[in-house]
Amino acid sequence: MPSMLSDRPLTKRQLGWLLVAAGLAAAVISLAADLVGAGQFGGLGPAQQQALLASGALILFGLSLLPLGDRPA
């Protein structure tokens, strides 16, 4: 039975795109907390600010991996 996963290693470009996607998802989830009424603050609360800062850092780190190409991660 063939394996579902390839024997090829994850490249730095692929890892970069995965980190960018994870950062964007975290930012969207953090901002969506206001839509469901979570939290006591009218604007961005301190936890949301920290989550957005962390997701921004994750996106920037992912973007920095993109130019490194197809080398194994």
mmCIF file as Biopython writes it, N, C-alpha, C and O atoms, coordinates in Angstrom:
data_model
#
loop_
_atom_site.group_PDB
_atom_site.id
_atom_site.type_symbol
_atom_site.label_atom_id
_atom_site.label_alt_id
_atom_site.label_comp_id
_atom_site.label_asym_id
_atom_site.label_entity_id
_atom_site.label_seq_id
_atom_site.pdbx_PDB_ins_code
_atom_site.Cartn_x
_atom_site.Cartn_y
_atom_site.Cartn_z
_atom_site.occupancy
_atom_site.B_iso_or_equiv
_atom_site.auth_seq_id
_atom_site.auth_asym_id
_atom_site.pdbx_PDB_model_num
ATOM 1   N N  . MET A ? 1  ? 0.840   -1.172 0.000  1.0 0.0 1  A 1 
ATOM 2   C CA . MET A ? 1  ? 0.000   0.000  0.000  1.0 0.0 1  A 1 
ATOM 3   C C  . MET A ? 1  ? 0.895   1.249  0.000  1.0 0.0 1  A 1 
ATOM 4   O O  . MET A ? 1  ? 1.744   1.395  0.880  1.0 0.0 1  A 1 
ATOM 5   N N  . PRO A ? 2  ? 0.716   2.141  -0.969 1.0 0.0 2  A 1 
ATOM 6   C CA . PRO A ? 2  ? 1.574   3.331  -1.028 1.0 0.0 2  A 1 
ATOM 7   C C  . PRO A ? 2  ? 1.267   4.302  0.108  1.0 0.0 2  A 1 
ATOM 8   O O  . PRO A ? 2  ? 0.139   4.411  0.588  1.0 0.0 2  A 1 
ATOM 9   N N  . SER A ? 3  ? 2.304   4.985  0.504  1.0 0.0 3  A 1 
ATOM 10  C CA . SER A ? 3  ? 2.175   5.960  1.585  1.0 0.0 3  A 1 
ATOM 11  C C  . SER A ? 3  ? 1.448   7.202  1.083  1.0 0.0 3  A 1 
ATOM 12  O O  . SER A ? 3  ? 1.608   7.596  -0.072 1.0 0.0 3  A 1 
ATOM 13  N N  . MET A ? 4  ? 0.652   7.818  1.951  1.0 0.0 4  A 1 
ATOM 14  C CA . MET A ? 4  ? -0.054  9.042  1.605  1.0 0.0 4  A 1 
ATOM 15  C C  . MET A ? 4  ? 0.912   10.217 1.547  1.0 0.0 4  A 1 
ATOM 16  O O  . MET A ? 4  ? 0.682   11.178 0.813  1.0 0.0 4  A 1 
ATOM 17  N N  . LEU A ? 5  ? 1.984   10.142 2.315  1.0 0.0 5  A 1 
ATOM 18  C CA . LEU A ? 5  ? 2.955   11.221 2.354  1.0 0.0 5  A 1 
ATOM 19  C C  . LEU A ? 5  ? 4.121   10.894 1.444  1.0 0.0 5  A 1 
ATOM 20  O O  . LEU A ? 5  ? 4.512   9.735  1.306  1.0 0.0 5  A 1 
ATOM 21  N N  . SER A ? 6  ? 4.662   11.910 0.835  1.0 0.0 6  A 1 
ATOM 22  C CA . SER A ? 6  ? 5.798   11.729 -0.058 1.0 0.0 6  A 1 
ATOM 23  C C  . SER A ? 6  ? 7.073   11.535 0.758  1.0 0.0 6  A 1 
ATOM 24  O O  . SER A ? 6  ? 7.145   11.931 1.921  1.0 0.0 6  A 1 
ATOM 25  N N  . ASP A ? 7  ? 8.058   10.931 0.145  1.0 0.0 7  A 1 
ATOM 26  C CA . ASP A ? 7  ? 9.355   10.767 0.796  1.0 0.0 7  A 1 
ATOM 27  C C  . ASP A ? 7  ? 10.194  12.027 0.670  1.0 0.0 7  A 1 
ATOM 28  O O  . ASP A ? 7  ? 11.254  12.130 1.288  1.0 0.0 7  A 1 
ATOM 29  N N  . ARG A ? 8  ? 9.731   12.991 -0.125 1.0 0.0 8  A 1 
ATOM 30  C CA . ARG A ? 8  ? 10.471  14.234 -0.287 1.0 0.0 8  A 1 
ATOM 31  C C  . ARG A ? 8  ? 10.322  15.082 0.974  1.0 0.0 8  A 1 
ATOM 32  O O  . ARG A ? 8  ? 9.249   15.121 1.578  1.0 0.0 8  A 1 
ATOM 33  N N  . PRO A ? 9  ? 11.405  15.764 1.373  1.0 0.0 9  A 1 
ATOM 34  C CA . PRO A ? 9  ? 11.320  16.624 2.557  1.0 0.0 9  A 1 
ATOM 35  C C  . PRO A ? 9  ? 10.552  17.904 2.242  1.0 0.0 9  A 1 
ATOM 36  O O  . PRO A ? 9  ? 10.414  18.298 1.084  1.0 0.0 9  A 1 
ATOM 37  N N  . LEU A ? 10 ? 10.069  18.527 3.277  1.0 0.0 10 A 1 
ATOM 38  C CA . LEU A ? 10 ? 9.385   19.807 3.165  1.0 0.0 10 A 1 
ATOM 39  C C  . LEU A ? 10 ? 10.415  20.872 2.810  1.0 0.0 10 A 1 
ATOM 40  O O  . LEU A ? 10 ? 11.468  20.950 3.442  1.0 0.0 10 A 1 
ATOM 41  N N  . THR A ? 11 ? 10.118  21.693 1.802  1.0 0.0 11 A 1 
ATOM 42  C CA . THR A ? 11 ? 11.071  22.719 1.405  1.0 0.0 11 A 1 
ATOM 43  C C  . THR A ? 11 ? 10.844  23.993 2.226  1.0 0.0 11 A 1 
ATOM 44  O O  . THR A ? 11 ? 9.815   24.158 2.881  1.0 0.0 11 A 1 
ATOM 45  N N  . LYS A ? 12 ? 11.822  24.874 2.171  1.0 0.0 12 A 1 
ATOM 46  C CA . LYS A ? 12 ? 11.703  26.126 2.913  1.0 0.0 12 A 1 
ATOM 47  C C  . LYS A ? 12 ? 10.592  26.995 2.342  1.0 0.0 12 A 1 
ATOM 48  O O  . LYS A ? 12 ? 9.930   27.714 3.091  1.0 0.0 12 A 1 
ATOM 49  N N  . ARG A ? 13 ? 10.376  26.944 1.050  1.0 0.0 13 A 1 
ATOM 50  C CA . ARG A ? 13 ? 9.278   27.694 0.441  1.0 0.0 13 A 1 
ATOM 51  C C  . ARG A ? 13 ? 7.929   27.164 0.931  1.0 0.0 13 A 1 
ATOM 52  O O  . ARG A ? 13 ? 7.039   27.944 1.268  1.0 0.0 13 A 1 
ATOM 53  N N  . GLN A ? 14 ? 7.780   25.843 0.971  1.0 0.0 14 A 1 
ATOM 54  C CA . GLN A ? 14 ? 6.529   25.258 1.452  1.0 0.0 14 A 1 
ATOM 55  C C  . GLN A ? 14 ? 6.299   25.593 2.923  1.0 0.0 14 A 1 
ATOM 56  O O  . GLN A ? 14 ? 5.181   25.919 3.321  1.0 0.0 14 A 1 
ATOM 57  N N  . LEU A ? 15 ? 7.357   25.512 3.727  1.0 0.0 15 A 1 
ATOM 58  C CA . LEU A ? 15 ? 7.248   25.864 5.138  1.0 0.0 15 A 1 
ATOM 59  C C  . LEU A ? 15 ? 6.869   27.334 5.288  1.0 0.0 15 A 1 
ATOM 60  O O  . LEU A ? 15 ? 6.067   27.688 6.152  1.0 0.0 15 A 1 
ATOM 61  N N  . GLY A ? 16 ? 7.449   28.189 4.444  1.0 0.0 16 A 1 
ATOM 62  C CA . GLY A ? 16 ? 7.108   29.604 4.479  1.0 0.0 16 A 1 
ATOM 63  C C  . GLY A ? 16 ? 5.639   29.838 4.202  1.0 0.0 16 A 1 
ATOM 64  O O  . GLY A ? 16 ? 4.987   30.609 4.906  1.0 0.0 16 A 1 
ATOM 65  N N  . TRP A ? 17 ? 5.109   29.176 3.176  1.0 0.0 17 A 1 
ATOM 66  C CA . TRP A ? 17 ? 3.681   29.339 2.866  1.0 0.0 17 A 1 
ATOM 67  C C  . TRP A ? 17 ? 2.796   28.796 3.984  1.0 0.0 17 A 1 
ATOM 68  O O  . TRP A ? 17 ? 1.745   29.367 4.274  1.0 0.0 17 A 1 
ATOM 69  N N  . LEU A ? 18 ? 3.207   27.708 4.607  1.0 0.0 18 A 1 
ATOM 70  C CA . LEU A ? 18 ? 2.437   27.163 5.732  1.0 0.0 18 A 1 
ATOM 71  C C  . LEU A ? 18 ? 2.424   28.146 6.903  1.0 0.0 18 A 1 
ATOM 72  O O  . LEU A ? 18 ? 1.391   28.325 7.548  1.0 0.0 18 A 1 
ATOM 73  N N  . LEU A ? 19 ? 3.558   28.781 7.180  1.0 0.0 19 A 1 
ATOM 74  C CA . LEU A ? 19 ? 3.618   29.752 8.275  1.0 0.0 19 A 1 
ATOM 75  C C  . LEU A ? 19 ? 2.808   31.004 7.957  1.0 0.0 19 A 1 
ATOM 76  O O  . LEU A ? 19 ? 2.158   31.560 8.842  1.0 0.0 19 A 1 
ATOM 77  N N  . VAL A ? 20 ? 2.841   31.450 6.710  1.0 0.0 20 A 1 
ATOM 78  C CA . VAL A ? 20 ? 2.036   32.605 6.314  1.0 0.0 20 A 1 
ATOM 79  C C  . VAL A ? 20 ? 0.554   32.282 6.472  1.0 0.0 20 A 1 
ATOM 80  O O  . VAL A ? 20 ? -0.208  33.099 6.989  1.0 0.0 20 A 1 
ATOM 81  N N  . ALA A ? 21 ? 0.144   31.100 6.030  1.0 0.0 21 A 1 
ATOM 82  C CA . ALA A ? 21 ? -1.259  30.702 6.161  1.0 0.0 21 A 1 
ATOM 83  C C  . ALA A ? 21 ? -1.674  30.585 7.626  1.0 0.0 21 A 1 
ATOM 84  O O  . ALA A ? 21 ? -2.778  30.989 7.994  1.0 0.0 21 A 1 
ATOM 85  N N  . ALA A ? 22 ? -0.796  30.036 8.459  1.0 0.0 22 A 1 
ATOM 86  C CA . ALA A ? 22 ? -1.102  29.914 9.887  1.0 0.0 22 A 1 
ATOM 87  C C  . ALA A ? 22 ? -1.203  31.286 10.537 1.0 0.0 22 A 1 
ATOM 88  O O  . ALA A ? 22 ? -2.076  31.510 11.376 1.0 0.0 22 A 1 
ATOM 89  N N  . GLY A ? 23 ? -0.326  32.201 10.163 1.0 0.0 23 A 1 
ATOM 90  C CA . GLY A ? 23 ? -0.377  33.551 10.714 1.0 0.0 23 A 1 
ATOM 91  C C  . GLY A ? 23 ? -1.640  34.291 10.302 1.0 0.0 23 A 1 
ATOM 92  O O  . GLY A ? 23 ? -2.260  34.977 11.116 1.0 0.0 23 A 1 
ATOM 93  N N  . LEU A ? 24 ? -2.020  34.150 9.032  1.0 0.0 24 A 1 
ATOM 94  C CA . LEU A ? 24 ? -3.251  34.785 8.567  1.0 0.0 24 A 1 
ATOM 95  C C  . LEU A ? 24 ? -4.474  34.199 9.268  1.0 0.0 24 A 1 
ATOM 96  O O  . LEU A ? 24 ? -5.391  34.930 9.642  1.0 0.0 24 A 1 
ATOM 97  N N  . ALA A ? 25 ? -4.483  32.887 9.442  1.0 0.0 25 A 1 
ATOM 98  C CA . ALA A ? 25 ? -5.610  32.246 10.131 1.0 0.0 25 A 1 
ATOM 99  C C  . ALA A ? 25 ? -5.691  32.715 11.583 1.0 0.0 25 A 1 
ATOM 100 O O  . ALA A ? 25 ? -6.781  32.964 12.096 1.0 0.0 25 A 1 
ATOM 101 N N  . ALA A ? 26 ? -4.547  32.833 12.238 1.0 0.0 26 A 1 
ATOM 102 C CA . ALA A ? 26 ? -4.544  33.304 13.624 1.0 0.0 26 A 1 
ATOM 103 C C  . ALA A ? 26 ? -5.035  34.745 13.720 1.0 0.0 26 A 1 
ATOM 104 O O  . ALA A ? 26 ? -5.754  35.090 14.657 1.0 0.0 26 A 1 
ATOM 105 N N  . ALA A ? 27 ? -4.655  35.586 12.763 1.0 0.0 27 A 1 
ATOM 106 C CA . ALA A ? 27 ? -5.102  36.977 12.769 1.0 0.0 27 A 1 
ATOM 107 C C  . ALA A ? 27 ? -6.605  37.069 12.538 1.0 0.0 27 A 1 
ATOM 108 O O  . ALA A ? 27 ? -7.292  37.851 13.195 1.0 0.0 27 A 1 
ATOM 109 N N  . VAL A ? 28 ? -7.108  36.276 11.611 1.0 0.0 28 A 1 
ATOM 110 C CA . VAL A ? 28 ? -8.551  36.289 11.332 1.0 0.0 28 A 1 
ATOM 111 C C  . VAL A ? 28 ? -9.337  35.796 12.538 1.0 0.0 28 A 1 
ATOM 112 O O  . VAL A ? 28 ? -10.372 36.366 12.882 1.0 0.0 28 A 1 
ATOM 113 N N  . ILE A ? 29 ? -8.854  34.750 13.174 1.0 0.0 29 A 1 
ATOM 114 C CA . ILE A ? 29 ? -9.545  34.222 14.360 1.0 0.0 29 A 1 
ATOM 115 C C  . ILE A ? 29 ? -9.511  35.239 15.491 1.0 0.0 29 A 1 
ATOM 116 O O  . ILE A ? 29 ? -10.500 35.410 16.205 1.0 0.0 29 A 1 
ATOM 117 N N  . SER A ? 30 ? -8.387  35.907 15.655 1.0 0.0 30 A 1 
ATOM 118 C CA . SER A ? 30 ? -8.270  36.911 16.711 1.0 0.0 30 A 1 
ATOM 119 C C  . SER A ? 30 ? -9.227  38.074 16.472 1.0 0.0 30 A 1 
ATOM 120 O O  . SER A ? 30 ? -9.868  38.557 17.406 1.0 0.0 30 A 1 
ATOM 121 N N  . LEU A ? 31 ? -9.322  38.521 15.232 1.0 0.0 31 A 1 
ATOM 122 C CA . LEU A ? 31 ? -10.235 39.614 14.924 1.0 0.0 31 A 1 
ATOM 123 C C  . LEU A ? 31 ? -11.697 39.168 14.944 1.0 0.0 31 A 1 
ATOM 124 O O  . LEU A ? 31 ? -12.581 39.976 15.228 1.0 0.0 31 A 1 
ATOM 125 N N  . ALA A ? 32 ? -11.960 37.905 14.648 1.0 0.0 32 A 1 
ATOM 126 C CA . ALA A ? 32 ? -13.330 37.393 14.655 1.0 0.0 32 A 1 
ATOM 127 C C  . ALA A ? 32 ? -13.876 37.266 16.068 1.0 0.0 32 A 1 
ATOM 128 O O  . ALA A ? 32 ? -15.086 37.124 16.249 1.0 0.0 32 A 1 
ATOM 129 N N  . ALA A ? 33 ? -13.012 37.314 17.070 1.0 0.0 33 A 1 
ATOM 130 C CA . ALA A ? 33 ? -13.490 37.223 18.455 1.0 0.0 33 A 1 
ATOM 131 C C  . ALA A ? 33 ? -14.413 38.388 18.782 1.0 0.0 33 A 1 
ATOM 132 O O  . ALA A ? 33 ? -15.319 38.238 19.602 1.0 0.0 33 A 1 
ATOM 133 N N  . ASP A ? 34 ? -14.207 39.544 18.161 1.0 0.0 34 A 1 
ATOM 134 C CA . ASP A ? 34 ? -15.099 40.685 18.383 1.0 0.0 34 A 1 
ATOM 135 C C  . ASP A ? 34 ? -16.484 40.433 17.807 1.0 0.0 34 A 1 
ATOM 136 O O  . ASP A ? 34 ? -17.483 40.897 18.358 1.0 0.0 34 A 1 
ATOM 137 N N  . LEU A ? 35 ? -16.548 39.701 16.704 1.0 0.0 35 A 1 
ATOM 138 C CA . LEU A ? 35 ? -17.841 39.451 16.070 1.0 0.0 35 A 1 
ATOM 139 C C  . LEU A ? 35 ? -18.743 38.582 16.935 1.0 0.0 35 A 1 
ATOM 140 O O  . LEU A ? 35 ? -19.963 38.739 16.916 1.0 0.0 35 A 1 
ATOM 141 N N  . VAL A ? 36 ? -18.152 37.673 17.688 1.0 0.0 36 A 1 
ATOM 142 C CA . VAL A ? 36 ? -18.963 36.797 18.541 1.0 0.0 36 A 1 
ATOM 143 C C  . VAL A ? 36 ? -19.123 37.359 19.940 1.0 0.0 36 A 1 
ATOM 144 O O  . VAL A ? 36 ? -19.795 36.756 20.777 1.0 0.0 36 A 1 
ATOM 145 N N  . GLY A ? 37 ? -18.513 38.511 20.206 1.0 0.0 37 A 1 
ATOM 146 C CA . GLY A ? 37 ? -18.704 39.172 21.487 1.0 0.0 37 A 1 
ATOM 147 C C  . GLY A ? 37 ? -17.822 38.672 22.598 1.0 0.0 37 A 1 
ATOM 148 O O  . GLY A ? 37 ? -18.146 38.862 23.770 1.0 0.0 37 A 1 
ATOM 149 N N  . ALA A ? 38 ? -16.713 38.037 22.269 1.0 0.0 38 A 1 
ATOM 150 C CA . ALA A ? 38 ? -15.806 37.557 23.315 1.0 0.0 38 A 1 
ATOM 151 C C  . ALA A ? 38 ? -15.010 38.734 23.867 1.0 0.0 38 A 1 
ATOM 152 O O  . ALA A ? 38 ? -14.576 39.604 23.112 1.0 0.0 38 A 1 
ATOM 153 N N  . GLY A ? 39 ? -14.823 38.760 25.151 1.0 0.0 39 A 1 
ATOM 154 C CA . GLY A ? 39 ? -14.026 39.813 25.779 1.0 0.0 39 A 1 
ATOM 155 C C  . GLY A ? 39 ? -14.870 40.958 26.298 1.0 0.0 39 A 1 
ATOM 156 O O  . GLY A ? 39 ? -16.055 41.069 25.986 1.0 0.0 39 A 1 
ATOM 157 N N  . GLN A ? 40 ? -14.238 41.811 27.097 1.0 0.0 40 A 1 
ATOM 158 C CA . GLN A ? 40 ? -14.948 42.893 27.745 1.0 0.0 40 A 1 
ATOM 159 C C  . GLN A ? 40 ? -14.637 44.246 27.113 1.0 0.0 40 A 1 
ATOM 160 O O  . GLN A ? 40 ? -15.246 45.249 27.486 1.0 0.0 40 A 1 
ATOM 161 N N  . PHE A ? 41 ? -13.721 44.293 26.183 1.0 0.0 41 A 1 
ATOM 162 C CA . PHE A ? 41 ? -13.266 45.551 25.627 1.0 0.0 41 A 1 
ATOM 163 C C  . PHE A ? 41 ? -14.077 45.909 24.387 1.0 0.0 41 A 1 
ATOM 164 O O  . PHE A ? 41 ? -14.522 45.028 23.650 1.0 0.0 41 A 1 
ATOM 165 N N  . GLY A ? 42 ? -14.267 47.217 24.162 1.0 0.0 42 A 1 
ATOM 166 C CA . GLY A ? 42 ? -14.980 47.665 22.978 1.0 0.0 42 A 1 
ATOM 167 C C  . GLY A ? 42 ? -14.119 47.590 21.729 1.0 0.0 42 A 1 
ATOM 168 O O  . GLY A ? 42 ? -14.640 47.377 20.634 1.0 0.0 42 A 1 
ATOM 169 N N  . GLY A ? 43 ? -12.832 47.759 21.871 1.0 0.0 43 A 1 
ATOM 170 C CA . GLY A ? 43 ? -11.907 47.676 20.732 1.0 0.0 43 A 1 
ATOM 171 C C  . GLY A ? 43 ? -11.066 46.432 20.845 1.0 0.0 43 A 1 
ATOM 172 O O  . GLY A ? 43 ? -11.530 45.375 21.271 1.0 0.0 43 A 1 
ATOM 173 N N  . LEU A ? 44 ? -9.827  46.581 20.455 1.0 0.0 44 A 1 
ATOM 174 C CA . LEU A ? 44 ? -8.907  45.459 20.598 1.0 0.0 44 A 1 
ATOM 175 C C  . LEU A ? 44 ? -8.410  45.396 22.033 1.0 0.0 44 A 1 
ATOM 176 O O  . LEU A ? 44 ? -7.866  46.370 22.552 1.0 0.0 44 A 1 
ATOM 177 N N  . GLY A ? 45 ? -8.594  44.276 22.657 1.0 0.0 45 A 1 
ATOM 178 C CA . GLY A ? 45 ? -8.110  44.087 24.015 1.0 0.0 45 A 1 
ATOM 179 C C  . GLY A ? 45 ? -6.637  43.728 24.021 1.0 0.0 45 A 1 
ATOM 180 O O  . GLY A ? 45 ? -6.040  43.506 22.968 1.0 0.0 45 A 1 
ATOM 181 N N  . PRO A ? 46 ? -6.052  43.671 25.206 1.0 0.0 46 A 1 
ATOM 182 C CA . PRO A ? 46 ? -4.622  43.370 25.293 1.0 0.0 46 A 1 
ATOM 183 C C  . PRO A ? 46 ? -4.264  41.975 24.765 1.0 0.0 46 A 1 
ATOM 184 O O  . PRO A ? 46 ? -3.217  41.800 24.141 1.0 0.0 46 A 1 
ATOM 185 N N  . ALA A ? 47 ? -5.105  41.008 25.006 1.0 0.0 47 A 1 
ATOM 186 C CA . ALA A ? 47 ? -4.812  39.660 24.505 1.0 0.0 47 A 1 
ATOM 187 C C  . ALA A ? 47 ? -4.903  39.626 22.978 1.0 0.0 47 A 1 
ATOM 188 O O  . ALA A ? 47 ? -4.110  38.949 22.323 1.0 0.0 47 A 1 
ATOM 189 N N  . GLN A ? 48 ? -5.865  40.352 22.413 1.0 0.0 48 A 1 
ATOM 190 C CA . GLN A ? 48 ? -5.981  40.410 20.958 1.0 0.0 48 A 1 
ATOM 191 C C  . GLN A ? 48 ? -4.778  41.113 20.340 1.0 0.0 48 A 1 
ATOM 192 O O  . GLN A ? 48 ? -4.287  40.698 19.291 1.0 0.0 48 A 1 
ATOM 193 N N  . GLN A ? 49 ? -4.310  42.158 20.975 1.0 0.0 49 A 1 
ATOM 194 C CA . GLN A ? 49 ? -3.148  42.873 20.466 1.0 0.0 49 A 1 
ATOM 195 C C  . GLN A ? 49 ? -1.919  41.962 20.453 1.0 0.0 49 A 1 
ATOM 196 O O  . GLN A ? 49 ? -1.142  41.969 19.498 1.0 0.0 49 A 1 
ATOM 197 N N  . GLN A ? 50 ? -1.754  41.189 21.508 1.0 0.0 50 A 1 
ATOM 198 C CA . GLN A ? 50 ? -0.620  40.266 21.560 1.0 0.0 50 A 1 
ATOM 199 C C  . GLN A ? 50 ? -0.761  39.157 20.525 1.0 0.0 50 A 1 
ATOM 200 O O  . GLN A ? 50 ? 0.225   38.748 19.911 1.0 0.0 50 A 1 
ATOM 201 N N  . ALA A ? 51 ? -1.985  38.671 20.331 1.0 0.0 51 A 1 
ATOM 202 C CA . ALA A ? 51 ? -2.206  37.626 19.335 1.0 0.0 51 A 1 
ATOM 203 C C  . ALA A ? 51 ? -1.953  38.154 17.927 1.0 0.0 51 A 1 
ATOM 204 O O  . ALA A ? 51 ? -1.385  37.449 17.092 1.0 0.0 51 A 1 
ATOM 205 N N  . LEU A ? 52 ? -2.372  39.394 17.658 1.0 0.0 52 A 1 
ATOM 206 C CA . LEU A ? 52 ? -2.122  39.980 16.350 1.0 0.0 52 A 1 
ATOM 207 C C  . LEU A ? 52 ? -0.635  40.237 16.132 1.0 0.0 52 A 1 
ATOM 208 O O  . LEU A ? 52 ? -0.132  40.052 15.024 1.0 0.0 52 A 1 
ATOM 209 N N  . LEU A ? 53 ? 0.063   40.657 17.165 1.0 0.0 53 A 1 
ATOM 210 C CA . LEU A ? 53 ? 1.507   40.868 17.066 1.0 0.0 53 A 1 
ATOM 211 C C  . LEU A ? 53 ? 2.222   39.542 16.782 1.0 0.0 53 A 1 
ATOM 212 O O  . LEU A ? 53 ? 3.122   39.484 15.944 1.0 0.0 53 A 1 
ATOM 213 N N  . ALA A ? 54 ? 1.817   38.490 17.479 1.0 0.0 54 A 1 
ATOM 214 C CA . ALA A ? 54 ? 2.427   37.172 17.257 1.0 0.0 54 A 1 
ATOM 215 C C  . ALA A ? 54 ? 2.112   36.644 15.859 1.0 0.0 54 A 1 
ATOM 216 O O  . ALA A ? 54 ? 2.982   36.070 15.204 1.0 0.0 54 A 1 
ATOM 217 N N  . SER A ? 55 ? 0.876   36.835 15.399 1.0 0.0 55 A 1 
ATOM 218 C CA . SER A ? 55 ? 0.535   36.357 14.063 1.0 0.0 55 A 1 
ATOM 219 C C  . SER A ? 55 ? 1.264   37.175 12.999 1.0 0.0 55 A 1 
ATOM 220 O O  . SER A ? 55 ? 1.641   36.630 11.962 1.0 0.0 55 A 1 
ATOM 221 N N  . GLY A ? 56 ? 1.470   38.473 13.237 1.0 0.0 56 A 1 
ATOM 222 C CA . GLY A ? 56 ? 2.249   39.289 12.312 1.0 0.0 56 A 1 
ATOM 223 C C  . GLY A ? 56 ? 3.694   38.825 12.244 1.0 0.0 56 A 1 
ATOM 224 O O  . GLY A ? 56 ? 4.287   38.782 11.166 1.0 0.0 56 A 1 
ATOM 225 N N  . ALA A ? 57 ? 4.260   38.477 13.391 1.0 0.0 57 A 1 
ATOM 226 C CA . ALA A ? 57 ? 5.634   37.961 13.416 1.0 0.0 57 A 1 
ATOM 227 C C  . ALA A ? 57 ? 5.720   36.626 12.672 1.0 0.0 57 A 1 
ATOM 228 O O  . ALA A ? 57 ? 6.699   36.364 11.974 1.0 0.0 57 A 1 
ATOM 229 N N  . LEU A ? 58 ? 4.707   35.795 12.823 1.0 0.0 58 A 1 
ATOM 230 C CA . LEU A ? 58 ? 4.679   34.505 12.127 1.0 0.0 58 A 1 
ATOM 231 C C  . LEU A ? 58 ? 4.601   34.711 10.618 1.0 0.0 58 A 1 
ATOM 232 O O  . LEU A ? 58 ? 5.265   34.009 9.855  1.0 0.0 58 A 1 
ATOM 233 N N  . ILE A ? 59 ? 3.793   35.673 10.191 1.0 0.0 59 A 1 
ATOM 234 C CA . ILE A ? 59 ? 3.683   35.976 8.764  1.0 0.0 59 A 1 
ATOM 235 C C  . ILE A ? 59 ? 5.014   36.492 8.225  1.0 0.0 59 A 1 
ATOM 236 O O  . ILE A ? 59 ? 5.461   36.067 7.160  1.0 0.0 59 A 1 
ATOM 237 N N  . LEU A ? 60 ? 5.648   37.405 8.957  1.0 0.0 60 A 1 
ATOM 238 C CA . LEU A ? 60 ? 6.932   37.940 8.504  1.0 0.0 60 A 1 
ATOM 239 C C  . LEU A ? 60 ? 8.002   36.860 8.430  1.0 0.0 60 A 1 
ATOM 240 O O  . LEU A ? 60 ? 8.805   36.845 7.497  1.0 0.0 60 A 1 
ATOM 241 N N  . PHE A ? 61 ? 8.021   35.963 9.399  1.0 0.0 61 A 1 
ATOM 242 C CA . PHE A ? 61 ? 8.991   34.866 9.372  1.0 0.0 61 A 1 
ATOM 243 C C  . PHE A ? 61 ? 8.718   33.949 8.181  1.0 0.0 61 A 1 
ATOM 244 O O  . PHE A ? 61 ? 9.651   33.511 7.507  1.0 0.0 61 A 1 
ATOM 245 N N  . GLY A ? 62 ? 7.445   33.658 7.923  1.0 0.0 62 A 1 
ATOM 246 C CA . GLY A ? 62 ? 7.100   32.832 6.766  1.0 0.0 62 A 1 
ATOM 247 C C  . GLY A ? 62 ? 7.499   33.490 5.462  1.0 0.0 62 A 1 
ATOM 248 O O  . GLY A ? 62 ? 7.996   32.824 4.555  1.0 0.0 62 A 1 
ATOM 249 N N  . LEU A ? 63 ? 7.284   34.801 5.360  1.0 0.0 63 A 1 
ATOM 250 C CA . LEU A ? 63 ? 7.668   35.522 4.144  1.0 0.0 63 A 1 
ATOM 251 C C  . LEU A ? 63 ? 9.182   35.527 3.953  1.0 0.0 63 A 1 
ATOM 252 O O  . LEU A ? 63 ? 9.666   35.533 2.821  1.0 0.0 63 A 1 
ATOM 253 N N  . SER A ? 64 ? 9.926   35.525 5.050  1.0 0.0 64 A 1 
ATOM 254 C CA . SER A ? 64 ? 11.380  35.512 4.928  1.0 0.0 64 A 1 
ATOM 255 C C  . SER A ? 64 ? 11.897  34.162 4.416  1.0 0.0 64 A 1 
ATOM 256 O O  . SER A ? 64 ? 13.011  34.090 3.896  1.0 0.0 64 A 1 
ATOM 257 N N  . LEU A ? 65 ? 11.116  33.109 4.556  1.0 0.0 65 A 1 
ATOM 258 C CA . LEU A ? 65 ? 11.534  31.797 4.067  1.0 0.0 65 A 1 
ATOM 259 C C  . LEU A ? 65 ? 11.254  31.592 2.587  1.0 0.0 65 A 1 
ATOM 260 O O  . LEU A ? 65 ? 11.871  30.734 1.956  1.0 0.0 65 A 1 
ATOM 261 N N  . LEU A ? 66 ? 10.336  32.363 2.024  1.0 0.0 66 A 1 
ATOM 262 C CA . LEU A ? 66 ? 9.938   32.155 0.630  1.0 0.0 66 A 1 
ATOM 263 C C  . LEU A ? 66 ? 11.090  32.275 -0.376 1.0 0.0 66 A 1 
ATOM 264 O O  . LEU A ? 66 ? 11.179  31.450 -1.284 1.0 0.0 66 A 1 
ATOM 265 N N  . PRO A ? 67 ? 11.971  33.269 -0.247 1.0 0.0 67 A 1 
ATOM 266 C CA . PRO A ? 67 ? 13.043  33.382 -1.246 1.0 0.0 67 A 1 
ATOM 267 C C  . PRO A ? 67 ? 14.093  32.284 -1.154 1.0 0.0 67 A 1 
ATOM 268 O O  . PRO A ? 67 ? 14.931  32.172 -2.050 1.0 0.0 67 A 1 
ATOM 269 N N  . LEU A ? 68 ? 14.078  31.475 -0.110 1.0 0.0 68 A 1 
ATOM 270 C CA . LEU A ? 68 ? 15.112  30.456 0.061  1.0 0.0 68 A 1 
ATOM 271 C C  . LEU A ? 68 ? 14.905  29.245 -0.850 1.0 0.0 68 A 1 
ATOM 272 O O  . LEU A ? 68 ? 15.780  28.384 -0.942 1.0 0.0 68 A 1 
ATOM 273 N N  . GLY A ? 69 ? 13.777  29.175 -1.507 1.0 0.0 69 A 1 
ATOM 274 C CA . GLY A ? 69 ? 13.571  28.189 -2.554 1.0 0.0 69 A 1 
ATOM 275 C C  . GLY A ? 69 ? 13.298  26.780 -2.104 1.0 0.0 69 A 1 
ATOM 276 O O  . GLY A ? 69 ? 12.658  26.539 -1.081 1.0 0.0 69 A 1 
ATOM 277 N N  . ASP A ? 70 ? 13.801  25.853 -2.896 1.0 0.0 70 A 1 
ATOM 278 C CA . ASP A ? 70 ? 13.444  24.439 -2.741 1.0 0.0 70 A 1 
ATOM 279 C C  . ASP A ? 70 ? 14.438  23.656 -1.915 1.0 0.0 70 A 1 
ATOM 280 O O  . ASP A ? 70 ? 14.496  22.431 -2.019 1.0 0.0 70 A 1 
ATOM 281 N N  . ARG A ? 71 ? 15.221  24.332 -1.098 1.0 0.0 71 A 1 
ATOM 282 C CA . ARG A ? 71 ? 16.123  23.604 -0.210 1.0 0.0 71 A 1 
ATOM 283 C C  . ARG A ? 71 ? 15.318  22.972 0.920  1.0 0.0 71 A 1 
ATOM 284 O O  . ARG A ? 71 ? 14.311  23.543 1.341  1.0 0.0 71 A 1 
ATOM 285 N N  . PRO A ? 72 ? 15.729  21.817 1.419  1.0 0.0 72 A 1 
ATOM 286 C CA . PRO A ? 72 ? 14.986  21.184 2.526  1.0 0.0 72 A 1 
ATOM 287 C C  . PRO A ? 72 ? 14.973  22.065 3.759  1.0 0.0 72 A 1 
ATOM 288 O O  . PRO A ? 72 ? 15.948  22.752 4.064  1.0 0.0 72 A 1 
ATOM 289 N N  . ALA A ? 73 ? 13.863  22.034 4.456  1.0 0.0 73 A 1 
ATOM 290 C CA . ALA A ? 73 ? 13.714  22.876 5.653  1.0 0.0 73 A 1 
ATOM 291 C C  . ALA A ? 73 ? 14.396  22.264 6.850  1.0 0.0 73 A 1 
ATOM 292 O O  . ALA A ? 73 ? 14.368  22.840 7.938  1.0 0.0 73 A 1 
#
